[in-house]
Amino acid sequence: MQAENTSPAILCFGGLDPSGGAGLQADIEAVAACGGHALPIATCLTVQNTAQASKLLPTDAQLIALQAESILQDIAIDGCKIGVIPNSEITAVISDIVRQLPNIPVVLDPVFRASRGSTFCDQTTINTIKEKLLPFTKIATPNVAELEALTSDNESLLTRATELCMQGPDYVLLTDADNPAPKVCNQLFSAQGLIKEYYWPKLPHAYHGSGCTLSSALACFLSLKTEVSMAANLAQEYTWHSLQNARALGAGQMIPKRINTRAD
């Protein structure tokens, strides 16, 4: 993993989830477990628990810009993870921030709705993400529904994934945990096509914050200069063990155990 005394600083944009399962808490825990230090900036406040998300309140876009400016003046940024973006104004602000950081890996986890409950952004915001953020993204980590929202209709997953790469990202890591098959198959793509498939035993429960965990871990491993297919494997392995050891803290989805879970 990382060299001794190396702790990459990962700028994390995401929502504040009061259940602690997803969003910025997931980012902070995953980045720390993988050897980094998270720099969290809240894009929104949410009303949610382990069972559902019912409300979202966007953060003031200018406040986000000021927070990022303050951090960038003080700390060298090694990587960036972007999660929930609730509107086009915040999308544009984050775009302005990441374009100032051309030499770091940017991981985009395109969260458009809660797995149970609210929609997090509208089509205008999705279009702005495509226009203003995808060109600065190293790797996007959509699930199948998110990939479909970002690409053209009536195409195969392979065609959609390569199309998404041609919009800006160097890579797409397509996750497929919702598939009922006994093994989960996640796929890494570039604009040239499928690079690698990763198979993981299907776990028995529904989990809160699995996508946040994966994308944050991936941003950390990439910031440590790990080759992309290996970084993707390490991030998935860490996430799988976090889910395997998840806890039922409420009546809904399980909460991943990200702390004290092996990151390699």
C-alpha positions as CSV (number, residue, x, y, z in Angstrom):
1,M,0.0,0.0,0.0
2,Q,1.2,3.5,0.8
3,A,4.8,4.4,1.8
4,E,5.5,4.9,5.5
5,N,4.2,8.2,6.8
6,T,2.3,8.9,3.6
7,S,-1.3,9.9,4.2
8,P,-2.9,11.3,1.0
9,A,-5.4,14.1,1.4
10,I,-8.7,13.3,-0.4
11,L,-11.1,16.1,-1.0
12,C,-14.6,14.7,-0.6
13,F,-17.8,16.3,-1.7
14,G,-21.0,14.6,-0.5
15,G,-24.1,14.7,1.6
16,L,-24.4,14.5,5.3
17,D,-26.3,11.4,6.3
18,P,-27.4,11.5,10.0
19,S,-27.6,7.7,10.1
20,G,-23.8,7.5,9.4
21,G,-24.2,4.9,6.8
22,A,-23.6,6.8,3.6
23,G,-22.3,10.2,2.5
24,L,-19.5,12.0,4.2
25,Q,-19.2,9.7,7.1
26,A,-18.7,6.8,4.8
27,D,-16.1,8.8,2.9
28,I,-14.2,9.7,6.0
29,E,-14.2,6.2,7.4
30,A,-13.2,4.5,4.1
31,V,-10.5,7.0,3.3
32,A,-9.0,6.6,6.8
33,A,-9.1,2.8,6.6
34,C,-7.3,2.9,3.2
35,G,-4.5,5.1,4.6
36,G,-5.7,8.6,3.7
37,H,-7.1,11.7,5.3
38,A,-10.5,13.0,4.2
39,L,-11.3,16.7,3.6
40,P,-15.1,16.7,3.7
41,I,-17.3,19.4,2.2
42,A,-21.0,18.9,2.5
43,T,-23.0,19.5,-0.7
44,C,-26.3,19.0,1.2
45,L,-28.0,18.0,4.4
46,T,-30.4,15.1,4.3
47,V,-33.2,13.6,6.4
48,Q,-32.7,9.9,6.3
49,N,-32.2,6.8,8.3
50,T,-31.4,3.2,7.5
51,A,-34.9,2.7,6.0
52,Q,-35.3,5.7,3.7
53,A,-34.3,9.2,2.7
54,S,-37.1,11.7,2.8
55,K,-35.6,15.2,2.4
56,L,-32.6,17.0,1.0
57,L,-31.5,20.6,1.6
58,P,-28.7,21.8,-0.7
59,T,-25.8,23.7,0.8
60,D,-25.2,27.3,-0.4
61,A,-23.0,27.0,-3.4
62,Q,-20.9,30.0,-2.5
63,L,-20.2,28.5,0.9
64,I,-18.9,25.3,-0.8
65,A,-16.6,27.5,-3.0
66,L,-15.3,29.3,0.1
67,Q,-14.6,26.1,2.0
68,A,-12.8,24.6,-0.9
69,E,-10.8,27.8,-1.5
70,S,-9.7,27.8,2.2
71,I,-8.6,24.1,2.0
72,L,-6.7,24.5,-1.3
73,Q,-4.8,27.5,0.1
74,D,-3.6,25.3,3.0
75,I,-3.4,21.6,2.0
76,A,-2.0,19.8,-1.0
77,I,-4.8,17.7,-2.5
78,D,-3.9,14.2,-3.6
79,G,-7.3,13.0,-4.8
80,C,-10.9,13.9,-5.0
81,K,-14.2,11.9,-4.5
82,I,-17.5,13.5,-5.6
83,G,-20.8,12.0,-4.4
84,V,-24.3,13.6,-4.2
85,I,-24.7,16.9,-6.1
86,P,-28.1,18.3,-5.6
87,N,-28.3,21.1,-8.2
88,S,-26.6,22.6,-11.2
89,E,-25.2,25.6,-9.3
90,I,-23.2,23.3,-7.0
91,T,-22.2,21.2,-9.9
92,A,-20.6,24.2,-11.6
93,V,-18.8,25.2,-8.4
94,I,-17.3,21.7,-8.0
95,S,-16.3,21.8,-11.6
96,D,-14.5,25.1,-11.0
97,I,-12.7,23.6,-8.1
98,V,-11.5,20.3,-9.8
99,R,-10.3,22.1,-12.9
100,Q,-7.8,23.8,-10.5
101,L,-6.5,20.3,-9.7
102,P,-5.5,18.8,-13.0
103,N,-3.0,16.3,-11.8
104,I,-5.0,14.4,-9.2
105,P,-7.4,11.4,-9.7
106,V,-11.1,12.5,-9.5
107,V,-13.6,9.7,-8.7
108,L,-17.2,10.5,-9.5
109,D,-19.9,8.5,-7.8
110,P,-23.0,9.6,-9.7
111,V,-25.7,9.3,-7.0
112,F,-29.0,10.5,-8.4
113,R,-31.5,8.9,-5.9
114,A,-31.5,7.1,-2.6
115,S,-31.8,3.3,-2.9
116,R,-34.9,3.8,-0.8
117,G,-36.6,7.1,-0.9
118,S,-35.9,10.5,-2.4
119,T,-34.6,11.6,-5.7
120,F,-31.4,13.6,-5.1
121,C,-31.2,15.7,-8.3
122,D,-33.2,16.5,-11.5
123,Q,-32.4,16.0,-15.2
124,T,-31.0,19.5,-15.5
125,T,-28.4,18.7,-12.8
126,I,-27.5,15.4,-14.5
127,N,-27.0,17.2,-17.8
128,T,-24.7,19.7,-16.0
129,I,-22.7,16.9,-14.5
130,K,-22.3,15.4,-18.0
131,E,-21.1,18.8,-19.4
132,K,-19.0,20.2,-16.5
133,L,-17.8,17.3,-14.4
134,L,-17.3,14.3,-16.6
135,P,-14.4,15.9,-18.6
136,F,-12.4,16.2,-15.3
137,T,-13.2,12.7,-14.0
138,K,-10.6,10.0,-13.9
139,I,-13.1,7.2,-13.1
140,A,-16.8,7.1,-12.7
141,T,-18.5,4.4,-10.5
142,P,-22.2,4.2,-11.6
143,N,-24.5,1.3,-11.0
144,V,-26.6,0.2,-14.0
145,A,-29.4,2.7,-13.4
146,E,-27.0,5.6,-13.0
147,L,-25.1,4.5,-16.2
148,E,-28.5,4.5,-18.1
149,A,-29.2,8.0,-16.8
150,L,-25.9,9.3,-18.1
151,T,-26.0,7.7,-21.6
152,S,-28.2,7.2,-24.6
153,D,-31.3,5.0,-24.8
154,N,-31.6,1.5,-26.2
155,E,-27.9,0.5,-25.9
156,S,-26.1,-2.4,-24.3
157,L,-24.2,-1.9,-21.1
158,L,-20.9,-2.2,-23.0
159,T,-22.0,0.5,-25.5
160,R,-23.2,2.7,-22.7
161,A,-20.0,2.3,-20.6
162,T,-17.8,3.2,-23.5
163,E,-20.0,6.1,-24.5
164,L,-19.7,7.4,-20.9
165,C,-15.9,7.2,-21.2
166,M,-16.0,9.2,-24.4
167,Q,-17.8,12.0,-22.5
168,G,-14.7,12.5,-20.3
169,P,-13.8,9.8,-17.8
170,D,-10.7,7.7,-18.5
171,Y,-12.5,4.7,-16.9
172,V,-15.9,3.5,-15.8
173,L,-16.2,1.0,-13.0
174,L,-19.8,-0.4,-13.4
175,T,-21.2,-1.9,-10.3
176,D,-24.0,-4.5,-10.4
177,A,-24.8,-5.5,-6.8
178,D,-28.5,-5.4,-7.5
179,N,-28.3,-8.3,-9.9
180,P,-29.9,-11.5,-8.2
181,A,-27.1,-13.7,-9.5
182,P,-25.1,-15.6,-6.9
183,K,-22.0,-13.6,-7.7
184,V,-21.7,-9.9,-8.2
185,C,-19.9,-8.9,-11.4
186,N,-18.4,-5.4,-11.5
187,Q,-16.8,-4.3,-14.8
188,L,-14.0,-1.9,-15.6
189,F,-14.2,-0.1,-18.9
190,S,-12.3,2.4,-21.0
191,A,-13.3,4.0,-24.2
192,Q,-11.7,1.0,-26.0
193,G,-14.1,-1.4,-24.2
194,L,-14.1,-3.9,-21.4
195,I,-10.8,-4.1,-19.4
196,K,-11.6,-6.5,-16.6
197,E,-14.4,-8.2,-14.7
198,Y,-14.4,-8.6,-11.0
199,Y,-16.5,-11.3,-9.3
200,W,-17.5,-11.2,-5.6
201,P,-19.7,-13.6,-3.7
202,K,-23.2,-12.2,-3.3
203,L,-23.9,-11.0,0.3
204,P,-27.3,-11.6,1.8
205,H,-28.5,-8.1,2.9
206,A,-29.1,-4.6,1.6
207,Y,-26.4,-2.2,2.6
208,H,-26.4,1.6,3.2
209,G,-23.4,3.5,1.7
210,S,-21.8,0.7,-0.3
211,G,-21.2,3.0,-3.3
212,C,-19.8,5.8,-1.1
213,T,-17.4,3.3,0.5
214,L,-16.2,1.9,-2.8
215,S,-15.7,5.3,-4.5
216,S,-13.9,6.8,-1.5
217,A,-11.6,3.8,-1.2
218,L,-10.9,4.0,-4.9
219,A,-10.0,7.6,-4.7
220,C,-7.5,6.9,-1.9
221,F,-5.8,4.0,-3.7
222,L,-5.5,6.0,-6.9
223,S,-4.0,8.9,-5.0
224,L,-1.3,6.4,-3.8
225,K,-0.4,5.9,-7.5
226,T,-1.9,2.4,-7.6
227,E,-2.5,1.2,-11.2
228,V,-6.2,1.6,-12.0
229,S,-7.3,-2.1,-12.3
230,M,-5.4,-2.9,-9.1
231,A,-6.8,0.1,-7.3
232,A,-10.3,-1.0,-8.4
233,N,-9.7,-4.5,-7.1
234,L,-8.4,-3.2,-3.7
235,A,-11.3,-0.8,-3.3
236,Q,-13.8,-3.6,-4.1
237,E,-12.1,-6.0,-1.7
238,Y,-12.1,-3.5,1.1
239,T,-15.8,-2.7,0.4
240,W,-16.8,-6.3,0.2
241,H,-15.3,-7.0,3.7
242,S,-16.9,-3.8,5.0
243,L,-20.3,-5.2,3.9
244,Q,-19.5,-8.7,5.1
245,N,-19.0,-7.3,8.6
246,A,-21.9,-4.8,8.4
247,R,-24.2,-4.2,11.4
248,A,-28.0,-3.8,11.7
249,L,-28.2,-0.6,13.7
250,G,-31.7,0.2,12.6
251,A,-34.7,-1.4,11.0
252,G,-33.6,-0.8,7.4
253,Q,-30.3,-1.4,5.5
254,M,-27.2,-2.7,7.2
255,I,-24.4,-0.3,8.0
256,P,-20.9,-1.3,6.7
257,K,-18.2,-1.8,9.2
258,R,-15.5,0.4,7.5
259,I,-13.2,1.0,10.6
260,N,-10.8,-1.8,11.4
261,T,-11.5,-3.5,8.1
262,R,-8.5,-4.5,6.1
263,A,-7.8,-2.2,3.1
264,D,-5.5,-4.6,1.3
